[in-house]
Amino acid sequence: MSTTPRPPSVDRLARAMAEVDLPHAVLVDLARAAIAEGPDAWSTEAAIERAEQFRLRLLSPVVNATGVLLHTNLGRAPYPFAHAERAINVEFDLTTGERGSRQAAVGGLFASLCGAEAAMVVNNNAAAVMLVLAALASDRQVLVSRGESVEIGGGFRVPDVMEQSGAHLVDVGTTNRTRLSDYSKALGRKNADVALVLKVHPSNYRVEGFVEDTPVEQLATLPVPVVADIGSGLIDANTPWLGGPPPAWLAGEPAAKQTLAAGATLITFSGDKLLGGPQSGIIAGDAALVAACIRHPLARALRPGAHVLLMLQQVAMSYLDRTAALSIPFWRMVATTNQELRTRADAIIHAAGVGDVVDSDAIPGAGSAPGTTIASVAVRVRGDHLAALRANPTMPIVARARDGHTFLDLRSVRADDDALLASALRACAS
Ligand SMILES: *Cc1c(COP(=O)(O)O)cnc(C)c1O
């Protein structure tokens, strides 16, 4: 007759796991779960491994050595600014001492920045599109080109967002070609009750060949408002903050200023893609329509917190005073020369005692400018060290592996993390 081994006490097992830096109460829960699972899970080694895996799931700053500058799984644009541990006058008017508007200050800055009458901020671009549709098109029709009825990243599907907002989607044109006359025909139909035209930038994919879409200039001649979801939040196609011509990879990416100048009534975009700020969504354009969005009950559910607003304010300021290339981490990554990256890579392999320096292709990421690359420089090390780098004790490092080598692309790495990379690589090699 076989006997089932006796489990250790929860408390003894939790104490045996104490080398993992977690609160005792968490270790107790993990020990209890291990014991419930059976003898294989309740050995000291297995329990410590379980605690270690739990610790790696906690949120933590990481070194992004993937070369994907805006990595959605790594929080997209790195936070550019710190803030004091203090109260913020988010809804308090310092002139009158009375309650103020959460949207006034930052909305005003984004209006200036985009050349719009007004602007407001919500939690992300999905929320921006949802709010615009709910406030302006509830129970009415919205025309969308069949070529733009798309799914963007994790579950942003235009038809689904439309349905949730209470607006009725009317597809116009065909998957590859939609002309102004397709929109006019839908507007002229008997019983048409069209609230607006929605133009969606198909961010993360590209249809090539026999393709035609209707530019905002033409849509603006229709007798209904045109809402353009431009996605990435490129503020100005001329990138004046870079002090030179726009980088080639930006070609084709719609910009806020130019889309409004072309006649869009409203635009929506993300705050944490090419804008380079915290997760947020911006709605900018016609003052009466922005006001209708601010008044809608959903606006309360979608409003951002004070810290997000404060960071966005600083982002907007740095575009307005043209210091964005230096103060916004994303644009700093873009503006770094390959010569600088090569110098850093040489220093890293020298300090690490392993690896060589290779050319690399970075990408903007987060669905921005799909199919384009940014020339970059990587440190290459023989072998796949991804797991060890992720478990690096000072700070997890996320890299890429290919053809039996590990690649650390330096364009997405802060220069002050180079020493950390070097010591992690030295540890991998030994
Ligand atoms: C990224 C993107 C979205 C979703 O934006 P989130 O800020 O992630 O909610 C919506 N529309 C377009 C065109 C996008 O590129």
The ligand as a Gaussian input file, in Angstrom:
#p B3LYP/6-31G(d) Opt

LIG

0 1
 C       -3.234000      52.633000     -31.585000
 C       -4.486000      53.003000     -32.245000
 C       -5.712000      52.936000     -31.571000
 C       -5.806000      52.478000     -30.142000
 O       -5.187000      53.444000     -29.342000
 P       -4.931000      53.189000     -27.776000
 O       -4.330000      54.478000     -27.311000
 O       -4.018000      52.028000     -27.690000
 O       -6.257000      52.922000     -27.160000
 C       -6.846000      53.319000     -32.239000
 N       -6.796000      53.741000     -33.518000
 C       -5.644000      53.806000     -34.202000
 C       -5.657000      54.296000     -35.619000
 C       -4.444000      53.453000     -33.593000
 O       -3.285000      53.523000     -34.268000

